[in-house]
Structure formats: structure tokens, C-alpha cells
């Protein structure tokens, strides 16, 4: 264990300031995530260097569609989560605690693996990377010093203090998962969706590259009212140029409802485009038209994809080759 950052003492409790739950933790107890411990009046993290996965993956898998397309990223994960989605697609690690006997992988090892595989970035993903906070601060700093970009895929339930520190340490891009409207968070997940939109707004303000992902879960978050609220908040807190991905859900963990109806995914995409979001995608449906990137000005096909592979790019110096419109992203 190493001492955690972002906490303060109030009486006999420690208030963890890492995520938007701000857990008040008594001596000898853990926060709701299960990996931050109050011991002898200090807060400790159990996840530093405890990685559950480390492998090179296409950046499109995250999904990042507007950040260095066609490149690969050294992707890593740890354990546990600060939310409780009953349909979690990565539940084997998000519902597990780090093994006490597992070896610690230093940040330098991640960088070494990235160089071996020709990756241009790091990516904290799979489980909730906020819980690797102290490790990310160290890794992002030395990755930057070695010429790599740093990215993460998050549920967005981190504190404003946390995302500011991540930016200072070298975070370049973040994909944030919006899981539905306030009802979905209240009834299924535990949390408030407004905290996620607040993180998105702050990330954009800090100058990070941002993309938003929404897993449309059958019978939970695939209704028109929920989709409409997501679109409204996206325009309000993110803006029309920030990409949004509507992804197909598949049964996992405690949920056995059938995969998302393709018609509902297409409806969500059409609603988003009609309301003015410039870059709208459908994920987990290989070969679908909305895997591709189109110019919002002239309609030109700019990036043609099939699953995680790119077969055409018509963006030059960040602009549409046909009409010259500047395209949001890091190219």
C-alpha cells in the first residue's frame, strides 16, 4: 500500500476526495470502492501498480474515433469500481479486489511495453481507471517525458480535483461513459448523472480531447425519453462538436436481457444528428454506416471503418479534404 492523494481528515473520519461520492471513511474501513483504506489516520490505496491487464490495442477499441486514428495504445487496467452497474461488461475485474500477493508493475514497465509494440499512447481502461489515480499521476508524467500521449476511458465519476491533477500530470484525452439519465443512475447504478456531465464540462474546459459513450441497455437506457435527455445534456455540457457513441449492449454480469435492438440504436443516432450533434456513432455493430466519420458540413466520407480497422482517411491537417471544414480531434 502507498499513501493516497486527495483526502482530508474530519474528526475521526477521512473524507476521500478522489471521486464524486466523497466517502467518509472511519478508521480501519474502506471507501465504497473497496480499494482505499483509512489506516492510522491516513488514506492508503491498494491498487498502485496492481494491473489486471496490459496489452497493445487499437485506439478505436476505446472507442476514440477522433484521436490519432489508426494508432495503437498500451492499454492497462486494475481492479474494482466506484459505481455498480448490474450489466457491467468487464465485471470480472470491476467486481474484484486486487490480489494481495500479486506483483506490482512499475510505470516504467508500461512504457517499455509501449515501445516494444510501437504504441504512441497509454490508455487506462477496462475497469474504472480513477481508482489507479496515484499510479496514473506517475505514469502520465514519465510517458509525456518519453513522447507518448496519455488517454483513459472512464465512467466520469471522478472529482474535479482529480481530473485537474490528471491533466497537470499529462492526460491528453478521455472517453467518458454516460450510462443514462438521472433515473437510470438512481435505480440501477448508485450515483448522480449530473456529476458525470460536470466532469465532461471540466475536461473540455481543461483542453482535453473528449468523446462521450453511451451503452444503450435493453429496457433500461434505450427509451426515447432517456436518449432525448442524454442528447440535450450533451449539447448543454459538451457541445455539438464533441463525438457521441451509442454502443450496443450485450448480456453480461447480472443482466440477461437481449442485445440492444438495432432500430433503437439507429433512432438514437438520428435523434442526435437531428438535434445538431456533428459526430454521431453506433458501436458494437461491425460494418454499420455509423461506424464511419462524415463531414458535418458537406457530407463527405472522411474516415471509413470496419470494426477497429480503418480503410480510408480523408482528413488533411485537421480539415475535410473536400470542403476545408475543421474537424474536431487530434489528428
PLY file of the C-alpha trace (Angstrom):
ply
format ascii 1.0
element vertex 331
property float x
property float y
property float z
element edge 330
property int vertex1
property int vertex2
end_header
0.00 0.00 0.00
1.08 3.58 -0.60
-0.49 6.71 0.83
-3.31 8.03 -1.32
-3.70 11.58 -2.52
-6.80 13.82 -2.40
-8.18 13.33 1.08
-8.69 15.32 4.27
-9.41 14.46 7.89
-12.63 15.49 9.61
-12.71 14.30 13.19
-12.21 10.54 13.30
-13.07 10.17 9.63
-11.12 10.62 6.44
-13.03 12.16 3.55
-11.77 10.76 0.27
-11.82 13.45 -2.43
-10.98 11.22 -5.38
-14.49 10.67 -6.74
-17.87 12.30 -6.52
-19.01 10.02 -3.70
-16.67 11.77 -1.22
-16.81 8.80 1.15
-16.39 9.50 4.87
-14.21 6.58 5.96
-13.79 5.50 9.58
-10.51 4.12 10.95
-9.87 0.61 9.63
-12.60 0.85 6.99
-12.65 1.14 3.21
-14.39 3.57 0.89
-17.27 2.26 -1.22
-14.79 1.30 -3.95
-13.12 -1.19 -1.60
-9.58 -0.13 -2.51
-8.98 2.98 -0.37
-8.33 2.32 3.31
-8.22 4.54 6.41
-5.30 3.17 8.43
-3.83 5.00 11.40
-5.37 8.28 10.29
-4.04 8.14 6.73
-5.69 7.08 3.50
-3.99 4.32 1.53
-4.60 2.94 -1.97
-4.49 -0.81 -2.62
-4.26 -0.54 -6.42
-0.90 1.12 -7.07
0.81 -0.98 -9.72
-1.71 -3.81 -9.37
-2.62 -4.32 -13.02
-5.15 -6.87 -14.23
-4.28 -6.41 -17.92
-1.51 -4.91 -20.04
-1.67 -5.16 -23.83
-1.38 -3.13 -27.03
-4.77 -2.32 -28.58
-6.11 -0.16 -31.43
-7.19 3.29 -30.25
-10.56 2.71 -31.98
-11.42 -0.02 -29.45
-11.75 2.55 -26.63
-13.58 3.99 -28.64
-11.58 7.05 -29.70
-12.57 7.91 -33.27
-11.12 11.44 -33.36
-7.82 10.88 -31.54
-4.87 9.65 -33.62
-6.95 7.17 -35.67
-5.18 4.04 -36.85
-2.65 4.05 -33.99
-2.28 1.67 -31.07
-2.22 2.31 -27.34
-0.67 0.38 -24.47
-3.83 -0.45 -22.56
-3.93 -1.41 -18.90
-6.42 -1.90 -16.09
-6.60 -2.60 -12.38
-9.47 -3.79 -10.16
-12.76 -2.62 -8.63
-15.05 0.32 -9.47
-16.75 3.26 -7.78
-20.13 2.56 -9.44
-22.23 -0.60 -9.54
-23.65 -1.33 -12.99
-25.52 -4.67 -12.99
-24.75 -5.10 -16.71
-21.01 -4.40 -16.41
-19.19 -5.66 -19.49
-15.90 -6.04 -17.56
-17.32 -7.36 -14.29
-14.60 -9.95 -13.73
-12.17 -7.17 -12.81
-14.54 -4.35 -11.82
-16.16 -6.56 -9.17
-12.85 -7.93 -7.89
-10.29 -6.57 -5.44
-6.56 -6.63 -6.18
-4.94 -9.89 -5.03
-2.69 -9.23 -2.05
0.08 -11.41 -3.44
0.05 -10.01 -6.98
3.28 -8.39 -8.05
3.42 -4.66 -8.57
4.09 -3.47 -12.13
6.02 -0.17 -12.13
5.05 2.61 -14.56
8.35 2.10 -16.39
7.20 -1.39 -17.41
4.14 0.07 -19.14
6.35 2.45 -21.10
8.77 -0.32 -22.03
5.90 -2.43 -23.39
4.55 0.55 -25.33
7.91 1.00 -27.04
8.16 -2.70 -27.90
4.75 -2.61 -29.63
5.17 0.77 -31.32
2.30 2.36 -29.37
2.05 6.15 -29.40
-0.07 6.39 -26.24
-1.06 4.83 -22.95
-4.67 4.07 -22.09
-6.14 3.33 -18.67
-9.31 1.39 -19.38
-11.50 -1.73 -18.81
-12.25 -1.19 -15.11
-12.61 2.34 -13.68
-9.16 3.97 -14.02
-9.93 6.68 -11.46
-9.03 4.07 -8.83
-5.49 3.95 -10.24
-5.14 7.68 -9.63
-1.75 7.80 -7.89
-0.28 5.36 -10.42
-1.65 7.41 -13.32
-0.06 10.59 -11.98
3.34 8.89 -12.02
2.85 7.06 -15.31
1.44 10.00 -17.28
4.32 12.22 -16.23
7.06 9.89 -17.42
5.08 8.89 -20.52
4.98 12.55 -21.53
8.70 12.84 -20.94
9.12 9.93 -23.36
6.94 11.46 -26.08
3.75 9.43 -25.54
0.16 10.63 -25.33
-1.96 9.60 -22.34
-5.61 8.57 -22.53
-8.26 7.00 -20.34
-11.76 5.54 -20.61
-13.79 6.46 -17.53
-17.27 6.50 -16.03
-16.61 10.17 -15.32
-17.44 9.85 -11.62
-14.19 11.48 -10.52
-13.94 14.73 -8.61
-13.00 18.00 -10.29
-9.81 17.95 -8.17
-8.91 14.58 -9.66
-9.35 15.48 -13.31
-7.38 18.69 -12.85
-4.48 16.75 -11.35
-4.61 14.19 -14.15
-4.43 16.97 -16.71
-1.43 18.51 -14.92
0.33 15.15 -14.99
-0.10 14.70 -18.73
-3.57 13.36 -19.57
-4.41 14.20 -23.20
-7.73 12.52 -23.94
-10.65 11.00 -22.08
-13.66 8.99 -23.19
-16.46 9.33 -20.65
-19.31 6.83 -20.31
-22.74 8.37 -19.69
-24.94 5.50 -18.55
-28.34 7.14 -18.88
-30.45 9.79 -17.22
-30.94 10.55 -13.52
-33.46 7.71 -13.18
-31.01 5.13 -14.51
-28.31 6.23 -12.06
-30.74 6.31 -9.14
-32.41 2.95 -9.81
-29.53 0.85 -11.13
-26.08 2.31 -10.53
-25.84 4.44 -7.41
-24.80 7.98 -8.18
-25.94 11.17 -9.91
-25.60 11.69 -13.65
-25.11 15.43 -13.14
-21.69 14.64 -11.64
-20.67 12.91 -14.88
-21.77 15.83 -17.06
-19.88 18.16 -14.72
-16.71 16.13 -15.33
-17.27 16.28 -19.09
-17.66 20.04 -18.95
-14.50 20.43 -16.86
-12.48 18.12 -19.12
-13.36 20.25 -22.16
-12.55 23.42 -20.22
-9.13 21.98 -19.37
-8.43 21.43 -23.07
-8.60 17.64 -23.04
-9.78 15.76 -26.11
-13.20 14.38 -25.12
-15.52 11.76 -26.56
-18.73 10.51 -24.95
-20.03 6.95 -25.00
-23.50 5.70 -24.10
-24.19 1.97 -23.76
-27.90 1.67 -24.55
-29.04 -1.16 -22.28
-32.20 -3.00 -23.30
-35.16 -1.90 -21.19
-33.02 0.47 -19.12
-31.46 3.28 -21.14
-32.76 2.64 -24.67
-36.05 4.55 -24.34
-36.69 7.75 -26.28
-37.04 9.89 -23.16
-33.67 8.74 -21.80
-31.97 9.17 -25.17
-33.51 12.62 -25.57
-32.20 13.71 -22.16
-28.71 12.40 -22.97
-28.70 14.39 -26.22
-29.97 17.53 -24.50
-27.26 17.32 -21.82
-24.59 16.53 -24.40
-25.38 19.75 -26.24
-25.58 21.69 -22.97
-22.40 20.43 -21.26
-20.24 19.11 -24.12
-21.37 20.91 -27.26
-22.18 19.87 -30.82
-18.62 19.06 -31.97
-17.85 16.51 -29.24
-18.36 12.98 -30.66
-21.00 10.73 -29.11
-21.03 6.94 -29.43
-24.23 4.93 -28.91
-23.00 1.40 -28.23
-24.85 -1.87 -28.38
-25.19 -3.71 -25.08
-24.79 -7.47 -24.76
-25.90 -9.56 -21.76
-23.28 -9.61 -19.00
-22.87 -9.98 -15.24
-26.37 -9.81 -13.67
-28.27 -8.81 -16.83
-29.63 -11.33 -19.34
-31.85 -9.05 -21.40
-31.27 -9.39 -25.15
-28.79 -7.17 -27.01
-29.90 -3.65 -27.85
-32.39 -3.50 -30.73
-30.56 -2.11 -33.76
-33.58 0.09 -34.55
-33.19 1.82 -31.18
-29.51 2.48 -31.79
-30.32 3.95 -35.19
-33.11 6.05 -33.69
-30.68 7.43 -31.10
-28.19 8.32 -33.84
-30.84 10.03 -35.96
-32.17 11.98 -32.98
-28.65 13.16 -32.09
-27.89 14.26 -35.64
-31.25 15.99 -35.96
-30.55 18.00 -32.80
-27.20 19.15 -34.13
-24.51 16.84 -32.75
-21.91 16.76 -35.53
-20.27 13.37 -34.98
-22.58 10.50 -34.04
-21.56 6.85 -33.98
-23.05 3.41 -33.42
-20.68 0.95 -31.75
-20.51 -2.84 -31.39
-22.23 -3.27 -34.77
-19.39 -4.02 -37.24
-19.99 -2.72 -40.75
-22.70 -0.23 -39.78
-22.79 3.07 -41.64
-22.45 4.98 -38.38
-19.05 3.46 -37.69
-17.77 5.95 -40.25
-16.93 9.64 -39.88
-18.67 12.08 -42.20
-18.03 15.79 -42.66
-20.88 17.63 -40.91
-20.62 20.41 -43.49
-20.51 18.69 -46.91
-21.30 15.06 -46.01
-18.01 13.68 -47.38
-16.93 10.28 -46.04
-13.81 11.21 -44.06
-12.90 8.02 -42.20
-14.13 4.60 -43.30
-14.01 1.91 -40.64
-14.85 -1.73 -40.22
-14.88 -2.63 -36.55
-11.46 -1.50 -35.29
-9.82 -1.22 -38.72
-9.53 1.94 -40.80
-9.58 1.64 -44.59
-9.72 5.32 -45.61
-8.88 8.72 -44.12
-9.65 11.97 -45.95
-8.65 14.47 -43.27
-5.66 16.68 -44.02
-4.16 18.95 -41.37
-7.32 18.50 -39.30
-9.67 19.57 -42.10
-12.07 17.91 -44.53
-10.19 17.39 -47.79
-13.35 18.19 -49.75
-14.67 21.44 -48.21
-11.97 22.51 -45.76
-14.11 22.38 -42.61
-12.04 21.95 -39.46
-12.81 18.57 -37.88
-12.73 18.19 -34.09
-9.95 15.90 -32.97
-6.26 15.24 -32.60
-5.02 14.11 -35.99
0 1
1 2
2 3
3 4
4 5
5 6
6 7
7 8
8 9
9 10
10 11
11 12
12 13
13 14
14 15
15 16
16 17
17 18
18 19
19 20
20 21
21 22
22 23
23 24
24 25
25 26
26 27
27 28
28 29
29 30
30 31
31 32
32 33
33 34
34 35
35 36
36 37
37 38
38 39
39 40
40 41
41 42
42 43
43 44
44 45
45 46
46 47
47 48
48 49
49 50
50 51
51 52
52 53
53 54
54 55
55 56
56 57
57 58
58 59
59 60
60 61
61 62
62 63
63 64
64 65
65 66
66 67
67 68
68 69
69 70
70 71
71 72
72 73
73 74
74 75
75 76
76 77
77 78
78 79
79 80
80 81
81 82
82 83
83 84
84 85
85 86
86 87
87 88
88 89
89 90
90 91
91 92
92 93
93 94
94 95
95 96
96 97
97 98
98 99
99 100
100 101
101 102
102 103
103 104
104 105
105 106
106 107
107 108
108 109
109 110
110 111
111 112
112 113
113 114
114 115
115 116
116 117
117 118
118 119
119 120
120 121
121 122
122 123
123 124
124 125
125 126
126 127
127 128
128 129
129 130
130 131
131 132
132 133
133 134
134 135
135 136
136 137
137 138
138 139
139 140
140 141
141 142
142 143
143 144
144 145
145 146
146 147
147 148
148 149
149 150
150 151
151 152
152 153
153 154
154 155
155 156
156 157
157 158
158 159
159 160
160 161
161 162
162 163
163 164
164 165
165 166
166 167
167 168
168 169
169 170
170 171
171 172
172 173
173 174
174 175
175 176
176 177
177 178
178 179
179 180
180 181
181 182
182 183
183 184
184 185
185 186
186 187
187 188
188 189
189 190
190 191
191 192
192 193
193 194
194 195
195 196
196 197
197 198
198 199
199 200
200 201
201 202
202 203
203 204
204 205
205 206
206 207
207 208
208 209
209 210
210 211
211 212
212 213
213 214
214 215
215 216
216 217
217 218
218 219
219 220
220 221
221 222
222 223
223 224
224 225
225 226
226 227
227 228
228 229
229 230
230 231
231 232
232 233
233 234
234 235
235 236
236 237
237 238
238 239
239 240
240 241
241 242
242 243
243 244
244 245
245 246
246 247
247 248
248 249
249 250
250 251
251 252
252 253
253 254
254 255
255 256
256 257
257 258
258 259
259 260
260 261
261 262
262 263
263 264
264 265
265 266
266 267
267 268
268 269
269 270
270 271
271 272
272 273
273 274
274 275
275 276
276 277
277 278
278 279
279 280
280 281
281 282
282 283
283 284
284 285
285 286
286 287
287 288
288 289
289 290
290 291
291 292
292 293
293 294
294 295
295 296
296 297
297 298
298 299
299 300
300 301
301 302
302 303
303 304
304 305
305 306
306 307
307 308
308 309
309 310
310 311
311 312
312 313
313 314
314 315
315 316
316 317
317 318
318 319
319 320
320 321
321 322
322 323
323 324
324 325
325 326
326 327
327 328
328 329
329 330
